[in-house]
Amino acid sequence: MMDKQSSIAELSERVNEEIIGLYLVAEKELRDGKNDQFLRLRLQDRSGSISANVWKEAKKLDSEFDAGDVIKLKANVVSFKGQIQLSITKLRFADKSEYSIEDFLTRSKIEPEVLAERFFSFVDKVEQPYLNKLLHLIFDDKTFFAQYLNAPAAKGWHHNYVHGLIEHSNSVASLCEFASSLYPVNYDLLICGALLHDVAKVREYDSKTSIEFTDVGRLVGHLSMSDQLVCETAARIPGFPDELLLNLRHLILAHHGEYEKASVRLPQTLEALVLHLCDNLDAQSVGVAQMIEAAPPNAVWTEFDKLNSRYYKIYRPIP
């Protein structure tokens, strides 16, 4: 047995081997099995995430650590239905002196400086003076922007990593910019909406270790909180036009597109419809891409996507 820590990305090369390592518990669930209860875990490090099971003494071990903790484990690397998993034989809570939390936080593949530069290039493209002033009042706050830069865009589906929120916002703005060349939308309003639609995710999630909802995030949500931030900031700008604010608010409150997906309103302007579709295109495409990337090298299908109730076939071009 090797003592060297294996990253999650390397585990596909260690099938049928036993490993020892430190991993962060992103998710934890005590489930009922055929004969007894077992623990189902989602473990992560900077390279990715993996499913793991604890079959023995699950109820006892369940009380010894929580999601967001780092554990040290001994496990067998197994392949089940084409997916790599860990079958844990022994584990314990890991003391903070044993690791650096930075080793377990997944990050955007794009450097934060590049993301920030791209973001402010979109801010500068918004020529409407009131919208431009609004964006600068929010994002020129260095403390707030540092939080925004480090925030994830979601808990579990897409861009669920450090710098994920700004990466997602940049992508949505890019899609909206392209759409503006095809459809008769107001460019400044649409780009402003793209940059602000998820702004309150800074307060919706606590992502110091694993990504969890804050109380206000769970009870109020980022659509309402983003709308509140925009209204409060616009109130600091003398003469901010009521009609302009109304349309910007609608972009934010309608960007989820459907009531069933927690949208406050259905899109009722062309700009709101385009923003919703661009937002959904990026979120769904990145979510699926992340599942494909997490699949083992020779896998034909991804793991089951519980959000959309399907598997995805992985296309591998013939050399």
N, C-alpha and C positions, 0 to 999 in steps of 0.2 A: 504494500500500500504506500502510495506517495504522500508525503506531508505537504508538498508545495500546493499553495492555494490555486485552484483552477477557477478561471473566470467562467461565468455562465456560457459565454460564447464558445468556450473551449470544450464544454461537456459533451457535445455531440461526437467528439473524438475519443471519449472515454466510456463508451457503452460497455456494460458488463464489468466495469471496474468499480472498486470501492474508493471513495474519496473522503477527505476530511477538509472542512473549510468553514469560513465565516460568511454569512449571507444575511441580508436585511429581509425581514418578513413584511412584504407589501400587503398581503391579505391572509386571513386565517379564518377557517370555518370548521366547526365540529359537526361531522355528518354521521348519519346512521348507515351502517353497512349491513351486509347480510347476517353476520354473526355478532358484530359488536360495533361500537362507534369508532371512527377514525378521523384524523385531522387532515384537512386539505389546505395546503399552503401555496401561496404564490411568493417565490423568493426572487430577489433582484440584487444586482450589483451594477456597476457603471456600464457593463457590456450588454445587459438585457435582463430578462426574467425567465423563470421556469416554474412549472408546477411540481409540487412535492407532496408525498403522503406519509403520514405517521400511522402505522397500523397497530402498534402495541402501546398500551397505557395512554391512549389518546386523551381520555378525560382528565387524567392526572396532569399530563404535560400541558394541556390547554390552559391551566391556571398559572403556569410558570412563566409565560411571556405573552406579549400582545403584538398586534400589528404595529409596525414602526420600530420594533426592537430588532437588534442584531442577535443572531444565534450562532453558536458553533455546533456543527453537526458531523456525524459520520453517516454516510449513505451509499447505496448502490445506484449507479447510473443505469437506467433501464430504458428500453424502447417499447412503448405501448401504442399500438395502432399507428405506428409511424411517427410518434411524437416522443421526444426525449423527456423523461421525468426522473425525479429522485425518489427512491424508496428509503426513507430515513430510518436508521436502526438505533441511533442515539443522538440526543441533542441536549444543549443547556443554554441558558441565557448568557450572553457575552457581555462582560463589563466594558465600559467605555474606554478603559485603559488599553484594551486589546486591539483597538481599530481606530481608523479615522473615518468619520461618517462620509467624507467626500468620496471614499472608495465605493460607495453603494448608491450614489445618486446618479441616475441616468441623465445625460445632458444632450442638448441639441448637437448635431454634427457640425453645425455652423458656428463659428466663433462669435461670442457676444458682441465684440466690437463691430463685426460685419453686420450683424443683425441690427444694432443700434444705428449705424450709418444708413442702412437701407430704410429703416423706419423714419428717420428724420428727413430723408430725401422725399418721402411721401408727404410728410408734414409741410415741407417747403413748396410742394406742388399745389397745395390748396391755396388759391389766390383770393377767395372770398374773404374779406378782412375780418369779419366777425368769427367765421369758422377757424381761420388761421390763428386769431387771438385766443380762441377757446382751446385749441390744441396746445399752444405754447404755455398757457397758464397751467394746464394739467401736467404736461410732460416735461416742462422746464424745471419742475420741482425735483431736485436731484434725489431726495430721499424716496419720493414716490416712484420715480423712474427706475431707481435701483431695484425696488420691489417688483415693478412691472417686468423688468429685464430678466429677473430670476424666476418669475412665476411660471407654473405649468398651465396648459390650456384646458386640461381635463384630468379627472381622477383615474380613469382606466381605459379610455378608448383611443383617443388621438392626442398627439403632442403632450403626453403625460410624463413630462420630464422637465428639468431645469432649462429655462429659456424657451419652453414650448409655446408660451402665450405670445411672445413677440414674433416668433417664427410663424405661427399661425396667422397673426394679424398682417404680417408682411405678405404672406401668400394670398390672403383674402383681398388685400389691397391690389396686388398684382393682377388677380383674376378680374376684379372690378375695373381696373384700368383698361384691360383688354376688352371687357364687355362694353365699356364706354365708347369704344371705337366702332361698335356694331349697332348699338341701340341709343335712342334719343334720351339719355339720362343727363341729369345735372352732375357733372364730373366732381365738382368741389364737395357737394353734399354727399355723394356716394363714397368718395374716398375718406371723407371725415367719418362717415358711419362705419366704414371698414376698420379704421384705426381705433374707434371707440366702442365697437359693438360688444366686446368682451372685457372692457377695461376694469370692471369691478371683480374680475376673477382674482385680482390681487388680494381681495378681502374674502373671497368665497372659499379659498383653500388654505390650509395650513400644510406646508410642504417641507418642513424642517427635516423630516425623515421620509416616511411614506406620505402619499398625498391623501389628506382627509378633509372633509368639509368642516368649516368653522360653524359655530351655532348660527351666526347671521347668514352664512352662505346657505345652510340647509333651510332655514326658516323664511328667508327673504329672497335670496337668489341673485345671480349677477345681472339679470336683465333689469330688475327693479333698482338694484343698487347702482348700476351704470347710468340709468336714467336720472337717478337722484344726483349723482356726481355732475352730470352734464347740466342739470337745472341749476344746481348751486353755483357752478362755475360761470354759467351764462349770466346769472344774476349779478356777478361782479363786473360785467362788461356793460358800460352805459349804452343804452339804445339798442341792445341786441334784439333783432326783429322777432316778434312773436311767431310769425308764420314760418320763419326759418327754424326756430327752436322746435316748433311743433313737428315739422317734417323730420328733423334730426332725431327727435325723441321717438317718432314712429319707427324709424330704421332700427333703433336699438330694441324697442319693445316687441317688434314683429320678426326679428331675425331668425328665430327658431322655426318660423313658418307654419306650424300647426299647433292647435291647442293641446293635442295629445303629447306633444314634445315640449310642453311647458312654455309655449309662446304666449305672451300677454295679449297680443293682437295678431290677426292674420295680416300678411302683407297687403296693403291697399294703395300703394303707389308703385310706379315702375322701379324707382330706386330701391324701395324696400324688398320687392320681389327679386331683383338682381342680387342684392346683398345676401338675402337668404340662400339663394341658389349657389352663389360663390362660396359662402360660408360652409354650406353642406357638402359641396364638391370637395373642398379641401379637407374637411374633417373626415368624411367617409373614405376618401382616397388614401389619406395618410394612415387612417386606422387599419385599412386592409393591407397597405404596404408594410406596416409594422408587424402584422400577423405573418405575412409572407417572410419577412426578414427573420422572424423568430423561429421559423420552421427549420428542422434539420436539413443538412445539405441535400439529401436524396429524397426528401418528402415530396409526395405528389399533391397532397392536400394540406391546408392549414388546420389548426385546431378549430373547434366549433365557435362561431361568432354568436354569442348569446344575445347581443344587442339586436342583431339583424336576422337571427335564426337561420344560419346557413354556414356551410363550409366554403372555402375558396380554392379552386384548382390553381396550382402554381405552374405557370407557363415557363418552360425551360427550352430556349431555342436549340435546335439541332446544330452542332458545330459544322 
